[in-house]
Amino acid sequence: MEINENTKLTDIMEAYPQLLDQLISLDSRFGLLKTPFGRMAIRGKTMKDASEKYHVPMDQLKQLLSEQLARLS
């Protein structure tokens, strides 16, 4: 899966469910995604939306995800 600013967060979480635990270990704010409300809140949201919400530059967020995905492989 190519991850870019238009990639849907739900697509990433469905393709790599174990990624969520990795992200939570890096930043506890990602823990909200384990709740039903958190799952509903990200429906339709993209990487760009996450970048803006968490105030993380897109390049840094993509790098973070790429590193975590490499660890899971």
N, C-alpha and C positions, 0 to 999 in steps of 0.2 A: 504494500500500500504506500503510495506517495503521500507524504504529509506536507500540505501547503496551507496558506491562509484561508482557503476555501473548504478545507477538509472539515467535515462535521465531527464534532466531539463524540456523538453517539456512535458513529461509524468506527472511530478509533477504539472506543471502549468495548464495542461488540467484537471487533477483530482481535483485540488484545485485552481480555478481561483482567489478566494478572497485572497489567500496567498500572491499574488504579492503586494497588497496594504500594507499588514502587513510588508513585507520585506522592502519596500520602506520607511516606517516610521522608520525602524531601521537603514537603510543605503541607502542614496540617490542614490548610484551607481546602485542599482537594478532598478531604474527608467528607465534605458535604455531598459529594457525588455518590456516596454509598447509601444515602437516604432516598426514600421515594420522592421527596420534594426536590432534592438535588438532581435526580434523574429527569424529572419533569422540567426543571429549570434550564437544563442544557439542551433539551429537545430543539433541534433546528439551529443551534448555535455552532459557530465555526471557530477555527483556531484564531482567527482575527478577533472574534468576540472575546475569547479567553485572554488573549494578549492585552486587550484594552481593559477588561474587567480586573485582572490581576496585576496590571501595570508592569507587565513583563514584555520587553521588546520581542517582536515576532521571531527574529533570528535566534534569540536566546531560548525561547520556548521550543522552537523546532529542534535546536541542538539538544535541549534537555530530553525531549521525547525520543530523539534518535539514539542518544546514549542509553536510555532506559530500555528501548527496544533491542538494542544490541546485547544488553545484559541478559535479556530474556531468551535470546536465540541460542 
